Amino acid sequence: MERKAVSGIVLTLLLTGVLALAFNIQPAKAESGTIYIRSNGSIDPPTANITTTDKVIYTFTDNNYYPIVVERDNVVIDGAGYRLQGTGAPPPSDGIDLSGRENVEVRNTQISNFYGVGILFSESNNNNVSGNIITANSVGGILLGHSSNNIISGNTITNHTNAGIALIFSSNYNSFSENTITNNGDGIISDRSSNIIISGNTITNSGAMGIIITISHNNNVSGNTITASHFDGIAFAHCSNSSITGNTVTASNWGYGIILSSSSNNNDISGNTATTNYASGIRISWSSNNSVSGNTVADNWEGIMLDYYCYYNRVEGNTIANNFYGIYLWEIVNNSLYHNSFYHNNFVDNNHQVYDEASEYMGVPPSVNFWDDGYPSGGNYWSDYQERYPDAQELDDSGIWGTPYEIDENNQDKYPLMEPWSPPPTPPAPPIPTTIENLKTKIMQLGSENEISNEGIIQSLIAKLNTVQKLVDKGKVDEAKTILNDAFIAQVQNLTGIHITVEAADILVSSAEYILSHL
């Protein structure tokens, strides 16, 4: 108990501290010798190791040792593998300052040792940062403030005392994917920044946490690999309508694999693997009306922990194995854990399959929750069932034991499963559209089925396909391919899990990729 209380305090202080630090970050003042991409397209000073022939693509010709301030929209900064390097000392400066910019791409640049952040976004929209190496800047790797619709992908971000990536008041579809984020104070922190997508990143050796998201909604954290965070792997606080899916979180040294705190209303934690974490694989605290399903939680101190005013959460279809406590219910002051549902889980070889800490304290009522889904759906699989109930018989050839599994006098699984539960087979995917016209029809159908939730998005996708068809008809196949790949597919991916369901996005992307390959 003492260990958990200390960890909870650390979580609160850490969230407060790192976010206070982020709020204090100000755009650094450009130092003497700053390189400018001026609004008229000129390079100032002209002696900088950067060249352009069209005032659109600006390419490094050698290393540069001063910060760059971009004052022009619709340009590409291509480092061509060269370094952009600061001194690591005052005066403050950011490697590349994109304040107020739109439609700027930064690529193939090594950015290091600035006395600020590597790349700064402030009121910056629709920009793309990809394929860069961002290292050892004093404040952090990438900072976004009041910025929307930016894509940060395929970068390597390492060795920052603070966050690799930080977002503050930056909502509306910022996307962070396939980045390698290593040896930073935190991997990614986000405060009051909704509708963000964090997917496919590898985050290792964070001094504090892998991913922190606070006070927001409609976020999607999926397919990330997070290893060896000092505290928690993924932490959500004051979030709603968000998902944590398909992540692998291992070896948090002093905290939790995944923690959902003060976050109610339709958050989804599903399909994750949380193993060998110091405390819980998954912890739900002060949170209600959420779903925890299809996760594998193994070799943690607690597999899944619920504490402090958790109501109406559904814990279903998880494999909970080789933890000291499979399910841990913690509330010793005034019972506030009730009406949570636990069914179709596989409890395998945990030292304690379920433990209610209130049972140890006189005068504290135990938690009362639901441990099965009724008959014939059934309850949970318990690896120690036959040892506890050697004379139990099957109930009506149903695959359900006829003797309930008792957790305590107030809680029992009335319909324990005889075999480990496994999800029903996934039905075969519907055939994908193979022509532009069929794809347009499919988009309309998905809209009518609320698989695409916004009429504007439906019309935007169809308009892009109309443009593709016109270009094909004119023989401009390369231009058509560019729009299909960089505009249509990118828009679908950016909105997946937000306004387009994952299933619908799979169909749209697969169809577009098929059409691309046959143009």
Buried (B, 14 or more C-beta within 10 A) or exposed (E): EEEBEEBBEBBEEBBEEBBEBBEEBEBBEBBEEBBBBEEEBBBBEEEBBBEBEEBEEBBBEEEBBBBBBBBBBEBBBBBEEBBBBBEEEEEBBBBBBBBBBBBBBBBBBBBBBBBBBBBBBBBBBBBBBBBBBBBBBBBBBBBBBBBBBBBBBBBBBBBBBBBBBBBBBBBBBBBBBBBBBBBBBBBBBBBBBBBBBBBBBBBBBBBBBBBBBBBBBBBBBBBBBBBBBBBBBBBBBBBBBBBBBBBBBBBBEBBBBBBBBBBBEBBBBBBBBBBBBBBBBBBBBBBBBBBBBBBBBBBBBBBBBBBBBBBBBBBBBBBBBBBBBBBBBBBBEEBBBBEBBBBBBBBBEBEBBBBBBBBEEEEBEBBBBBBBBEEEEBBBBBBEBEEEBEEBEEBEEBBBBEBBBBBBEEBBBBBBBBEBBEEEEEEEEEEBBEEBEBBBEBBEBBBEEEBBBEEEBBEBBBEBBEBBBEBBEEEBEEBBBEBBEEBBBBBBBBBBBBBBBBEBBBBBBEBBBBBBEEE
